[in-house]
Amino acid sequence: MNILSLFDGISCGRVALERAGIKVDKYYASEIELKPIEISKKNYPDIIQLGDITQLTKEMVGNIDLILGGSPCQSFSNAGNRAGFNGKSGLFYEYVRLLKEIKPKYFLLENVKMKQEWQDVISEELGVKPIEINSNLVSGQYRKTNKNIE
């Protein structure tokens, strides 16, 4: 599979694909933070680092089977400034731009619990409803499901 990981961080998407036994032919990563890029390069030297998401185009990656990522959550999170799309979480629209431009077979967007109005905008843009997964399935954290966060 050809993968495009947006907001790649330390390439946890690559780790998950590997653990799931999914063969990765090419793995493109969009990340701007230097330390996470350094870790990714150490663990997976074959990752093709593309830099800033706002500068990415379809021509840079060609055919992609899977786009994955999670736009910044700080302005959606209860622990953040709650600025919504007016904060860094507005980079979600770059994810949408590339999804529409590249048209992969599959996509996955990860984010935090947020106000229903923001969740509704994301669902409308992506054409799907979210699936909520308790983080205790994959980590030591436990985040209680709460349908009423406003």
DSSP file (Angstrom, degrees, kcal/mol; ACC not computed):
  #  RESIDUE AA STRUCTURE BP1 BP2  ACC     N-H-->O    O-->H-N    N-H-->O    O-->H-N    TCO  KAPPA ALPHA  PHI   PSI    X-CA   Y-CA   Z-CA
    1    1 A M              0   0    0      0, 0.0    24,-2.7     0, 0.0    25,-1.2   0.000 360.0 360.0 360.0 145.4    0.0    0.0    0.0
    2    2 A N  E     -a   26   0A   0     23,-0.2    63,-2.4    22,-0.2    64,-1.8  -0.901 360.0-164.3 -97.7 124.3    1.0    3.6   -0.6
    3    3 A I  E     -ab  27  66A   0     23,-3.0    25,-3.0    -2,-0.6     2,-0.5  -0.868  19.5-165.1-116.1 140.3    0.4    5.6    2.5
    4    4 A L  E     -ab  28  67A   0     62,-2.6    64,-2.4    -2,-0.4     2,-0.7  -0.974  12.1-166.3-120.9 115.1    0.2    9.4    3.2
    5    5 A S  E >   -ab  29  68A   0     23,-3.0    25,-2.8    -2,-0.5     3,-0.5  -0.896   4.6-161.1-105.1 114.7    0.4   10.2    6.8
    6    6 A L  E 3  S+ab  30  69A   0     62,-3.1    64,-0.8    -2,-0.7    25,-0.1  -0.757  78.7  11.9 -97.1 140.8   -0.6   13.8    7.6
    7    7 A F  T 3  S-     0   0    0     23,-0.9    -1,-0.3    -2,-0.3    63,-0.2   0.960  86.6-179.4  56.8  51.8    0.5   15.3   10.9
    8    8 A D    X>  +     0   0    0     22,-2.3     3,-1.7    -3,-0.5     4,-0.7   0.696   4.2 179.2 -65.1 -27.8    2.7   12.2   11.1
    9    9 A G  T 34 S-     0   0    0      1,-0.3    31,-0.2    21,-0.2    -1,-0.2  -0.416  74.6 -16.4  60.9-129.1    4.4   12.9   14.5
   10   10 A I  T 34 S-     0   0    0     -2,-0.1    -1,-0.3    29,-0.1    -2,-0.1   0.037 102.7 -97.5 -97.9  25.6    6.7   10.0   15.2
   11   11 A S  T X>  +     0   0    0     -3,-1.7     4,-1.5     1,-0.1     3,-0.5   0.860  65.7 158.0  65.5  40.2    5.1    7.8   12.6
   12   12 A C  H 3X S+     0   0    0     -4,-0.7     4,-2.6     1,-0.2     5,-0.2   0.795  71.8  63.9 -63.2 -26.8    2.8    5.8   14.9
   13   13 A G  H 3> S+     0   0    0     -5,-0.3     4,-2.4     2,-0.2    -1,-0.2   0.895 101.1  50.0 -61.7 -39.6    0.7    5.1   11.8
   14   14 A R  H <> S+     0   0    0     -3,-0.5     4,-2.3     2,-0.2    -2,-0.2   0.899 109.6  51.0 -65.2 -41.0    3.6    3.2   10.4
   15   15 A V  H  X S+     0   0    0     -4,-1.5     4,-2.7     2,-0.2    -2,-0.2   0.933 110.7  48.7 -61.2 -46.6    3.9    1.2   13.6
   16   16 A A  H  X S+     0   0    0     -4,-2.6     4,-1.8     1,-0.2    -2,-0.2   0.907 111.3  49.2 -62.2 -43.0    0.2    0.4   13.6
   17   17 A L  H  <>S+     0   0    0     -4,-2.4     5,-2.6     2,-0.2     4,-0.4   0.913 111.9  49.7 -62.3 -42.3    0.3   -0.8    9.9
   18   18 A E  H ><5S+     0   0    0     -4,-2.3     3,-1.3     1,-0.2    -2,-0.2   0.929 111.1  48.1 -61.4 -47.0    3.3   -2.9   10.7
   19   19 A R  H 3<5S+     0   0    0     -4,-2.7    -1,-0.2     1,-0.3    -2,-0.2   0.806 109.6  53.8 -65.7 -29.2    1.7   -4.5   13.7
   20   20 A A  T 3<5S-     0   0    0     -4,-1.8    -1,-0.3    -5,-0.2    -2,-0.2   0.505 115.7-117.1 -82.7  -4.2   -1.5   -5.2   11.7
   21   21 A G  T < 5 +     0   0    0     -3,-1.3     2,-0.6    -4,-0.4    -3,-0.2   0.735  61.2 152.6  76.8  22.6    0.6   -7.0    9.0
   22   22 A I      < -     0   0    0     -5,-2.6     2,-0.3    -6,-0.2    -1,-0.3  -0.775  44.9-127.0 -90.6 122.6   -0.2   -4.5    6.3
   23   23 A K        -     0   0    0     -2,-0.6     2,-0.6    -3,-0.1    -5,-0.0  -0.507  19.5-153.7 -71.1 128.0    2.6   -4.2    3.7
   24   24 A V        +     0   0    0     -2,-0.3   -22,-0.2     1,-0.2     3,-0.2  -0.916  19.0 175.2-105.8 118.7    3.7   -0.7    3.1
   25   25 A D  S    S+     0   0    0    -24,-2.7     2,-0.4    -2,-0.6   -23,-0.2   0.916  76.7   4.3 -84.4 -52.2    5.2    0.0   -0.3
   26   26 A K  E     -a    2   0A   0    -25,-1.2   -23,-3.0     2,-0.0     2,-0.5  -0.998  63.5-164.6-134.6 139.5    5.7    3.7    0.1
   27   27 A Y  E     -a    3   0A   0     -2,-0.4    21,-2.7    19,-0.4     2,-0.4  -0.944   7.2-170.3-127.5 108.8    5.1    5.8    3.2
   28   28 A Y  E     -ac   4  48A   0    -25,-3.0   -23,-3.0    -2,-0.5     2,-0.4  -0.798   8.2-162.5 -97.0 139.6    4.9    9.6    2.8
   29   29 A A  E     -ac   5  49A   0     19,-2.5    21,-3.4    -2,-0.4    22,-0.6  -0.980  14.4-160.5-129.0 134.8    4.9   11.7    5.9
   30   30 A S  E     +a    6   0A   0    -25,-2.8   -22,-2.3    -2,-0.4   -23,-0.9  -0.956  37.0 135.9-111.4 113.6    3.9   15.3    6.5
   31   31 A E        -     0   0    0     -2,-0.6    20,-0.2   -24,-0.2    -2,-0.1  -0.980  33.5-171.0-154.3 145.6    5.4   16.7    9.7
   32   32 A I        +     0   0    0     -2,-0.3     2,-0.4    19,-0.1    20,-0.1   0.561  58.8  99.3-116.2 -13.9    7.1   20.0   10.6
   33   33 A E     >  -     0   0    0      1,-0.1     4,-1.7    18,-0.1     5,-0.1  -0.639  63.3-148.0 -79.8 127.0    8.4   19.3   14.1
   34   34 A L  H  > S+     0   0    0     -2,-0.4     4,-2.4     1,-0.2     5,-0.1   0.876  89.9  53.1 -66.2 -42.4   12.1   18.4   14.0
   35   35 A K  H  > S+     0   0    0      2,-0.2     4,-2.1     1,-0.2    -1,-0.2   0.943 110.4  46.5 -63.7 -48.7   12.3   15.9   17.0
   36   36 A P  H  > S+     0   0    0      0, 0.0     4,-2.6     0, 0.0    -1,-0.2   0.906 112.5  51.6 -59.7 -38.6    9.4   13.7   15.7
   37   37 A I  H  X S+     0   0    0     -4,-1.7     4,-2.7     1,-0.2    -2,-0.2   0.912 107.8  52.7 -62.1 -41.8   10.9   13.7   12.2
   38   38 A E  H  X S+     0   0    0     -4,-2.4     4,-1.8     1,-0.2    -1,-0.2   0.913 110.7  46.7 -60.0 -44.3   14.3   12.6   13.7
   39   39 A I  H  X S+     0   0    0     -4,-2.1     4,-2.4     2,-0.2     5,-0.2   0.919 112.2  50.6 -64.2 -44.6   12.6    9.7   15.6
   40   40 A S  H  X S+     0   0    0     -4,-2.6     4,-3.2   -31,-0.2    -2,-0.2   0.928 110.2  49.2 -59.4 -46.6   10.7    8.6   12.4
   41   41 A K  H  < S+     0   0    0     -4,-2.7    -1,-0.2     1,-0.2    -2,-0.2   0.864 111.0  50.6 -62.5 -36.5   13.9    8.7   10.3
   42   42 A K  H  < S+     0   0    0     -4,-1.8    -1,-0.2    -5,-0.2    -2,-0.2   0.930 119.2  35.8 -66.6 -45.1   15.7    6.6   12.9
   43   43 A N  H  < S+     0   0    0     -4,-2.4    -2,-0.2     1,-0.3    -1,-0.2   0.826 135.0  20.9 -78.8 -33.1   13.0    4.0   13.1
   44   44 A Y    ><  +     0   0    0     -4,-3.2     3,-1.9    -5,-0.2    -1,-0.3  -0.704  61.9 177.4-139.5  82.1   12.0    4.0    9.4
   45   45 A P  T 3  S+     0   0    0      0, 0.0    -4,-0.1     0, 0.0    -1,-0.1   0.682  78.9  65.5 -62.2 -17.3   14.7    5.4    7.2
   46   46 A D  T 3  S+     0   0    0      2,-0.1   -19,-0.4    -5,-0.0     2,-0.1   0.535  72.0 117.5 -84.5  -5.3   12.6    4.7    4.1
   47   47 A I    <   -     0   0    0     -3,-1.9     2,-0.9    -7,-0.2   -19,-0.2  -0.393  64.7-134.9 -62.6 136.1    9.9    7.2    5.0
   48   48 A I  E     -c   28   0A   0    -21,-2.7   -19,-2.5    -2,-0.1     2,-0.4  -0.838  19.3-149.7 -96.2 104.7    9.6   10.0    2.5
   49   49 A Q  E     +c   29   0A   0     -2,-0.9   -19,-0.2   -21,-0.2   -21,-0.1  -0.615  21.5 174.8 -80.3 127.1    9.4   13.2    4.5
   50   50 A L        -     0   0    0    -21,-3.4     2,-0.2    -2,-0.4   -20,-0.2   0.551  24.7-151.7-111.0 -12.3    7.3   16.0    2.7
   51   51 A G        +     0   0    0    -22,-0.6    -1,-0.3   -20,-0.2   -20,-0.1  -0.538  57.7  34.3  82.9-142.8    7.2   18.7    5.3
   52   52 A D    >   -     0   0    0     -2,-0.2     3,-1.8     1,-0.1     4,-0.4  -0.281  61.3-145.2 -63.3 124.2    4.4   21.3    5.7
   53   53 A I  G >  S+     0   0    0      1,-0.3     3,-1.3     2,-0.2    -1,-0.1   0.808  97.4  65.0 -59.1 -31.9    0.9   20.0    4.9
   54   54 A T  G 3  S+     0   0    0      1,-0.3    -1,-0.3     3,-0.0    -2,-0.1   0.666 103.7  47.8 -69.0 -13.2   -0.1   23.4    3.5
   55   55 A Q  G <  S+     0   0    0     -3,-1.8    -1,-0.3    -5,-0.1    -2,-0.2   0.450  88.0 112.0-103.4  -3.0    2.5   22.9    0.7
   56   56 A L    <   +     0   0    0     -3,-1.3     2,-0.3    -4,-0.4     3,-0.0  -0.423  39.6 178.1 -77.7 146.1    1.5   19.3   -0.3
   57   57 A T    >   -     0   0    0     -2,-0.1     3,-1.2     1,-0.1     4,-0.5  -0.935  43.1-109.1-138.1 163.2    0.0   18.4   -3.6
   58   58 A K  G >> S+     0   0    0     -2,-0.3     4,-2.7     1,-0.3     3,-1.5   0.861 115.6  64.4 -58.1 -37.7   -1.2   15.2   -5.3
   59   59 A E  G 34 S+     0   0    0      1,-0.3    -1,-0.3     2,-0.2     4,-0.1   0.769  95.3  59.3 -60.3 -25.7    1.8   15.5   -7.7
   60   60 A M  G <4 S+     0   0    0     -3,-1.2    -1,-0.3     1,-0.1    -2,-0.2   0.721 120.7  22.5 -75.4 -21.1    4.2   15.1   -4.8
   61   61 A V  T <4 S-     0   0    0     -3,-1.5    -2,-0.2    -4,-0.5    -1,-0.1   0.617  84.2-160.8-123.1 -19.0    2.8   11.7   -3.9
   62   62 A G     <  +     0   0    0     -4,-2.7     2,-0.4    -5,-0.1    -1,-0.2  -0.457  63.9   9.5  70.3-141.8    1.0   10.1   -6.9
   63   63 A N  S    S-     0   0    0     -2,-0.1     2,-0.4    -4,-0.1    40,-0.1  -0.592  70.7-170.8 -79.0 128.5   -1.4    7.3   -6.2
   64   64 A I        -     0   0    0     -2,-0.4    41,-0.5    38,-0.3   -61,-0.2  -0.967  18.6-169.9-122.0 133.8   -2.2    6.8   -2.5
   65   65 A D  S    S+     0   0    0    -63,-2.4    41,-2.4    -2,-0.4     2,-0.4   0.812  77.4  22.8 -87.6 -34.8   -4.2    3.9   -1.1
   66   66 A L  E     -bd   3 106A   0    -64,-1.8   -62,-2.6    39,-0.2     2,-0.5  -0.989  56.5-167.0-141.1 126.3   -4.6    5.3    2.5
   67   67 A I  E     +bd   4 107A   0     39,-1.7    41,-2.2    -2,-0.4     2,-0.3  -0.956  23.2 171.3-105.3 129.6   -4.5    8.8    4.0
   68   68 A L  E     +bd   5 108A   0    -64,-2.4   -62,-3.1    -2,-0.5     2,-0.3  -0.943  12.3 107.5-134.0 159.3   -4.2    8.8    7.7
   69   69 A G  E     -bd   6 109A   0     39,-1.1    41,-2.4    -2,-0.3     2,-0.3  -0.911  49.0-117.0 159.7 175.9   -3.7   11.4   10.3
   70   70 A G        -     0   0    0    -64,-0.8     3,-0.1    -2,-0.3    41,-0.1  -0.873  28.3-136.2-146.1 108.8   -5.1   13.6   13.1
   71   71 A S        -     0   0    0     -2,-0.3    18,-0.1     1,-0.2    -2,-0.0  -0.206  51.9 -66.4 -62.0 158.1   -5.1   17.3   12.7
   72   72 A P        -     0   0    0      0, 0.0    20,-0.2     0, 0.0    -1,-0.2  -0.131  46.6-165.1 -49.8 137.2   -4.0   19.3   15.8
   73   73 A C    >>  +     0   0    0     -3,-0.1     4,-2.6     1,-0.1     3,-2.2   0.512  58.2 102.6-103.7  -6.9   -6.5   18.8   18.6
   74   74 A Q  T 34 S+     0   0    0      1,-0.3     8,-0.7     2,-0.2     7,-0.5   0.832  86.4  43.4 -52.7 -39.9   -5.5   21.7   20.9
   75   75 A S  T 34 S+     0   0    0      5,-0.2     9,-3.1     1,-0.2    -1,-0.3   0.501 118.2  45.4 -89.9  -0.7   -8.4   23.9   19.9
   76   76 A F  T <4 S+     0   0    0     -3,-2.2    39,-0.3     7,-0.2    -2,-0.2   0.707  94.5  95.9 -98.2 -31.1  -10.9   21.1   20.0
   77   77 A S  S >< S-     0   0    0     -4,-2.6     3,-1.1     1,-0.1     5,-0.5  -0.203  75.7-131.8 -68.6 146.8   -9.8   19.5   23.3
   78   78 A N  T 3  S+     0   0    0     35,-0.3    -1,-0.1     1,-0.2    36,-0.1   0.773 113.8  53.1 -62.0 -26.0  -11.4   20.2   26.7
   79   79 A A  T 3  S+     0   0    0      2,-0.0    -1,-0.2     3,-0.0    -5,-0.1   0.550 105.9  68.2 -85.5  -8.5   -7.9   20.7   27.9
   80   80 A G  S <  S-     0   0    0     -3,-1.1    -5,-0.2    -7,-0.2    -6,-0.1  -0.043 106.1 -80.6 -97.7-160.2   -7.1   23.2   25.1
   81   81 A N        -     0   0    0     -7,-0.5    -6,-0.2     3,-0.1    -3,-0.1   0.524  50.9-133.7 -86.6  -5.2   -8.2   26.8   24.4
   82   82 A R        +     0   0    0     -8,-0.7    -7,-0.2    -5,-0.5    -6,-0.1   0.785  59.6 138.7  60.8  31.3  -11.5   25.6   22.8
   83   83 A A    >   -     0   0    0      1,-0.2     3,-1.7    -9,-0.1    -7,-0.2   0.533  42.2-163.7 -81.5  -6.7  -11.1   27.9   19.7
   84   84 A G  G >   -     0   0    0     -9,-3.1     3,-1.7     1,-0.3     5,-0.5  -0.303  65.2  -7.3  61.5-137.9  -12.3   25.2   17.4
   85   85 A F  G 3  S+     0   0    0      1,-0.3    -1,-0.3     4,-0.2     8,-0.1   0.613 128.6  70.3 -69.3 -11.6  -11.6   25.7   13.7
   86   86 A N  G <  S+     0   0    0     -3,-1.7    -1,-0.3   -11,-0.1    -2,-0.2   0.594  99.5  54.6 -80.4 -10.6  -10.2   29.2   14.5
   87   87 A G  S X  S-     0   0    0     -3,-1.7     3,-2.0    -4,-0.1     4,-0.1  -0.148 120.7 -62.8-101.8-158.8   -7.2   27.7   16.2
   88   88 A K  G >  S+     0   0    0      1,-0.3     3,-2.0     2,-0.2     4,-0.1   0.750 125.0  74.6 -62.3 -23.5   -4.6   25.2   15.1
   89   89 A S  G >  S+     0   0    0     -5,-0.5     3,-1.9     1,-0.3    -1,-0.3   0.681  74.8  81.7 -64.1 -15.4   -7.4   22.6   14.7
   90   90 A G  G X   +     0   0    0     -3,-2.0     3,-1.8    -6,-0.3    -1,-0.3   0.651  68.1  83.2 -62.6 -14.9   -8.4   24.5   11.6
   91   91 A L  G X>  +     0   0    0     -3,-2.0     3,-1.5     1,-0.3     4,-1.2   0.627  66.3  87.8 -64.1 -11.1   -5.6   22.6    9.8
   92   92 A F  H <> S+     0   0    0     -3,-1.9     4,-2.1     1,-0.3     3,-0.3   0.868  78.3  62.8 -50.8 -37.5   -8.3   19.9    9.5
   93   93 A Y  H <> S+     0   0    0     -3,-1.8     4,-2.2     1,-0.2    -1,-0.3   0.749  96.2  57.0 -66.9 -22.5   -9.3   21.7    6.3
   94   94 A E  H <> S+     0   0    0     -3,-1.5     4,-2.3    -4,-0.2    -1,-0.2   0.876 105.4  51.4 -70.7 -38.1   -5.8   20.8    4.8
   95   95 A Y  H  X S+     0   0    0     -4,-1.2     4,-2.3    -3,-0.3    -2,-0.2   0.940 111.9  46.9 -59.2 -47.6   -6.6   17.2    5.5
   96   96 A V  H  X S+     0   0    0     -4,-2.1     4,-2.5     2,-0.2     5,-0.2   0.906 109.2  54.3 -62.7 -43.1   -9.9   17.6    3.7
   97   97 A R  H  X S+     0   0    0     -4,-2.2     4,-2.1     1,-0.2    -1,-0.2   0.937 112.7  42.5 -56.4 -48.6   -8.2   19.4    0.8
   98   98 A L  H  X S+     0   0    0     -4,-2.3     4,-3.0     2,-0.2     5,-0.4   0.860 110.8  55.8 -69.8 -35.3   -5.7   16.6    0.3
   99   99 A L  H  X S+     0   0    0     -4,-2.3     4,-2.0     1,-0.2    -1,-0.2   0.924 112.9  42.2 -60.5 -44.4   -8.4   13.9    0.7
  100  100 A K  H  < S+     0   0    0     -4,-2.5    -2,-0.2     2,-0.2    -1,-0.2   0.856 118.3  45.9 -71.0 -35.6  -10.5   15.5   -2.1
  101  101 A E  H  < S+     0   0    0     -4,-2.1    -2,-0.2    -5,-0.2    -3,-0.2   0.907 121.8  34.0 -73.8 -43.5   -7.4   16.1   -4.3
  102  102 A I  H  < S-     0   0    0     -4,-3.0   -38,-0.3    -5,-0.2    -3,-0.2   0.822  84.4-157.0 -85.9 -34.0   -5.8   12.7   -3.9
  103  103 A K     <  -     0   0    0     -4,-2.0    -3,-0.1    -5,-0.4    -4,-0.1   0.965  17.2-165.9  54.1  62.9   -8.9   10.5   -3.6
  104  104 A P        -     0   0    0      0, 0.0   -39,-0.2     0, 0.0   -38,-0.1  -0.243  30.8-116.7 -71.6 166.3   -7.4    7.5   -1.8
  105  105 A K  S    S+     0   0    0    -41,-0.5     2,-0.3   -40,-0.3   -39,-0.2   0.874  97.3  15.5 -66.8 -37.6   -9.1    4.2   -1.5
  106  106 A Y  E     -d   66   0A   0    -41,-2.4   -39,-1.7   -42,-0.1     2,-0.3  -0.915  64.5-171.8-135.8 157.5   -9.3    4.6    2.3
  107  107 A F  E     -d   67   0A   0     -2,-0.3     2,-0.4   -41,-0.2   -39,-0.2  -0.991   5.1-167.2-147.8 155.4   -8.8    7.3    4.9
  108  108 A L  E     -d   68   0A   0    -41,-2.2   -39,-1.1    -2,-0.3     2,-0.5  -0.979   3.3-172.0-142.1 128.0   -8.6    7.5    8.7
  109  109 A L  E     -d   69   0A   0     -2,-0.4     2,-0.4   -41,-0.2   -39,-0.2  -0.989   7.4-165.7-121.2 126.9   -8.9   10.7   10.7
  110  110 A E        +     0   0    0    -41,-2.4     2,-0.3    -2,-0.5   -39,-0.1  -0.890  21.7 141.1-111.0 140.6   -8.1   10.5   14.5
  111  111 A N        -     0   0    0     -2,-0.4     2,-0.1   -41,-0.1     3,-0.1  -0.932  43.3 -84.3-160.3-173.8   -9.0   13.3   16.9
  112  112 A V        -     0   0    0     -2,-0.3     2,-0.1     1,-0.1   -35,-0.0  -0.407  52.2 -81.2 -94.5 168.2  -10.3   14.0   20.4
  113  113 A K        +     0   0    0     -2,-0.1   -35,-0.3     1,-0.0     2,-0.3  -0.478  63.8 166.6 -63.2 143.4  -13.8   14.3   21.9
  114  114 A M        -     0   0    0     -2,-0.1    35,-0.2   -37,-0.1   -37,-0.1  -0.899  40.2 -54.6-151.6 175.6  -15.1   17.7   21.1
  115  115 A K    >>  -     0   0    0    -39,-0.3     4,-2.2    -2,-0.3     3,-0.5  -0.270  50.7-120.8 -56.1 144.7  -18.2   19.9   21.0
  116  116 A Q  H 3> S+     0   0    0     33,-0.4     4,-2.7     1,-0.2     5,-0.2   0.863 110.8  59.6 -58.5 -37.9  -21.0   18.3   18.9
  117  117 A E  H 3> S+     0   0    0      1,-0.2     4,-1.4     2,-0.2    -1,-0.2   0.876 108.6  43.7 -62.5 -37.3  -21.0   21.3   16.6
  118  118 A W  H <> S+     0   0    0     -3,-0.5     4,-2.2     2,-0.2    -1,-0.2   0.896 112.6  52.3 -73.0 -40.3  -17.4   20.8   15.6
  119  119 A Q  H  X S+     0   0    0     -4,-2.2     4,-2.7     1,-0.2    -2,-0.2   0.892 107.4  53.3 -60.0 -39.9  -17.9   17.1   15.3
  120  120 A D  H  X S+     0   0    0     -4,-2.7     4,-2.3     2,-0.2    -1,-0.2   0.885 107.2  50.9 -63.9 -39.2  -20.9   17.7   13.0
  121  121 A V  H  X S+     0   0    0     -4,-1.4     4,-2.5     2,-0.2    -1,-0.2   0.932 111.8  47.4 -62.9 -45.7  -18.7   19.9   10.7
  122  122 A I  H  X S+     0   0    0     -4,-2.2     4,-2.4     1,-0.2     5,-0.3   0.925 111.9  49.8 -62.3 -45.2  -16.1   17.2   10.4
  123  123 A S  H  X>S+     0   0    0     -4,-2.7     4,-2.1     1,-0.2     5,-0.8   0.900 111.4  49.5 -60.5 -41.1  -18.7   14.5    9.7
  124  124 A E  H  <5S+     0   0    0     -4,-2.3    -2,-0.2     2,-0.2    -1,-0.2   0.926 112.5  46.9 -63.6 -45.3  -20.3   16.7    7.0
  125  125 A E  H  <5S+     0   0    0     -4,-2.5    -2,-0.2     1,-0.2    -1,-0.2   0.880 120.8  37.1 -64.5 -39.0  -16.9   17.4    5.4
  126  126 A L  H  <5S-     0   0    0     -4,-2.4    -1,-0.2     2,-0.2    -2,-0.2   0.669 100.9-129.9 -90.2 -18.5  -15.8   13.7    5.5
  127  127 A G  T  <5S+     0   0    0     -4,-2.1     2,-0.3    -5,-0.3    -3,-0.2   0.693  75.4  89.3  77.0  17.9  -19.3   12.2    4.7
  128  128 A V  S   <S-     0   0    0     -5,-0.8    -1,-0.2    -6,-0.2    -2,-0.2  -0.975  74.2-118.4-142.4 156.0  -19.1    9.8    7.6
  129  129 A K        -     0   0    0     -2,-0.3     2,-0.1    -3,-0.1    -9,-0.0  -0.651  41.6-103.6 -89.0 152.1  -20.0    9.7   11.3
  130  130 A P        -     0   0    0      0, 0.0     2,-0.5     0, 0.0    -1,-0.1  -0.336  19.9-141.1 -75.0 157.7  -17.2    9.2   13.9
  131  131 A I        -     0   0    0     -2,-0.1     2,-0.5     2,-0.0     0, 0.0  -0.988  17.2-143.7-114.6 124.1  -16.5    6.0   15.7
  132  132 A E        -     0   0    0     -2,-0.5     2,-0.4     2,-0.0    13,-0.0  -0.782  18.5-175.4 -93.9 128.4  -15.5    6.5   19.3
  133  133 A I        -     0   0    0     -2,-0.5     2,-0.3     3,-0.0    -2,-0.0  -0.986  26.5-124.6-124.7 126.5  -12.9    4.2   20.7
  134  134 A N    >   -     0   0    0     -2,-0.4     3,-1.9     1,-0.1     4,-0.2  -0.528  19.3-134.1 -69.0 130.8  -11.8    4.2   24.3
  135  135 A S  G >> S+     0   0    0      1,-0.3     3,-1.5    -2,-0.3     4,-1.3   0.631  95.6  81.5 -64.4 -13.2   -8.0    4.6   24.4
  136  136 A N  G 34 S+     0   0    0      1,-0.3    -1,-0.3     2,-0.2     6,-0.1   0.636  79.6  69.3 -69.9  -9.4   -7.7    1.8   27.0
  137  137 A L  G <4 S+     0   0    0     -3,-1.9    -1,-0.3     1,-0.1    -2,-0.2   0.752 118.2  17.6 -73.2 -23.8   -7.9   -0.6   24.0
  138  138 A V  T <4 S+     0   0    0     -3,-1.5     2,-0.3    -4,-0.2    -2,-0.2   0.371 129.4  25.1-129.8   0.9   -4.5    0.5   22.8
  139  139 A S  S  < S-     0   0    0     -4,-1.3    -1,-0.1     2,-0.3     0, 0.0  -0.903  83.0 -94.8-153.6 179.3   -2.8    2.3   25.8
  140  140 A G  S    S+     0   0    0     -2,-0.3    -4,-0.1    -3,-0.1     2,-0.1   0.478  91.1 100.7 -80.8  -2.8   -2.7    2.6   29.6
  141  141 A Q        -     0   0    0     -6,-0.3     2,-0.4     2,-0.0    -2,-0.3  -0.465  56.5-158.1 -82.1 154.3   -5.1    5.5   29.4
  142  142 A Y        -     0   0    0     -2,-0.1     2,-0.6    -7,-0.1    -2,-0.0  -0.963   8.7-176.9-131.6 117.0   -8.8    5.3   30.2
  143  143 A R        -     0   0    0     -2,-0.4    -8,-0.1     0, 0.0    -7,-0.1  -0.927  24.6-133.2-117.8 109.0  -11.1    7.9   28.8
  144  144 A K        -     0   0    0     -2,-0.6     2,-0.3     1,-0.1    -2,-0.0  -0.280  23.9-111.0 -60.9 137.7  -14.7    7.5   29.9
  145  145 A T        +     0   0    0    -13,-0.0     2,-0.4     2,-0.0    -1,-0.1  -0.566  41.1 176.0 -69.8 127.7  -17.3    7.8   27.1
  146  146 A N        -     0   0    0     -2,-0.3     3,-0.3     1,-0.1    -1,-0.0  -0.922  18.0-172.8-138.8 109.8  -19.2   11.0   27.7
  147  147 A K  S    S+     0   0    0     -2,-0.4     2,-0.6     1,-0.2    -1,-0.1   0.629  76.3  67.4 -78.4 -13.0  -21.8   12.0   25.1
  148  148 A N        +     0   0    0    -33,-0.0     2,-0.8     2,-0.0    -1,-0.2  -0.489  56.1 140.5-111.5  64.1  -22.5   15.3   26.7
  149  149 A I              0   0    0     -2,-0.6   -33,-0.4    -3,-0.3   -35,-0.0  -0.857 360.0 360.0-105.4 102.8  -19.4   17.5   26.3
  150  150 A E              0   0    0     -2,-0.8    -1,-0.2   -35,-0.2   -35,-0.1   0.296 360.0 360.0-126.3 360.0  -20.5   21.0   25.5
